[in-house]
Structures are given as C-alpha cells and as structure tokens.
C-alpha cells in the first residue's frame, strides 16, 4: 500500500490537555458537540478525563454510549512546509506521521496533498 504525503500549509499546535484513548466497547459519557468541528463530541471516560472524539464512533448521540472502535485523541504539532505521511482520514482530520516517526491528528484544512 502506497501512503500519501502532504505538506503543512498552516502550523498546528496540539491542545494543552492530555490525550485520551477510547477502546471499542468502552462505556463513556457524551456531552456537547464542538462548535468548530460539529462531527466531534466531548467524550468523558470513567476516569473523568475527556476529549473530543468523532460522534460516528459511538452507538448513541448523547449521554451514555459505547465506543464502536478504538480512537486516540492525540494531535501532532506541525510546522509550515513540513512534509507528513498520511495514514487515515476521519471527520476532516488526518492521522499523520512526521519525519521523526511521531504520529497524531492534524486538521485536513492545514494540509496540501502532494502528488507522487
């Protein structure tokens, strides 16, 4: 499988809060939708930690829900003109890997896909 690449056209910085991981089958509490990214819902784990997760990954829209698949909220700090390897797209974001081997989510709107 040939992986696509993209150039960063606008810097992205991850939020200060810790990333959370949701495993398929985990029970969570879903809150409000994000105003900037309406496909994302605030997701609270049993531990009390929370993060933004695509709502399509749950069996409910709000309140108690079960995760349908694994998801990691980790975002990646990237700089203008950096070239990244693209792994998968979900809800307007790409899971990417940089030249150092670090991985995380970056908004698709901050990337320019490269032709190989």
Number of C-alpha atoms within 10 A of each C-alpha: 3 7 9 15 19 21 18 21 17 15 14 18 11 16 11 6 10 12 15 17 15 22 13 13 14 16 16 21 19 24 16 14 19 14 9 7 12 12 16 19 24 17 27 21 16 11 7 9 13 21 20 22 24 20 20 16 19 23 13 14 16 17 12 15 18 18 19 15 13 12 15 16 18 20 21 20 16 22 15 13 14 15 21 23 19 20 16 12 14 13 15 13 17 22 21 24 19 17 10 7 9 10 19 19 24 26 18 17 12 19 23 15 17 11 7 8
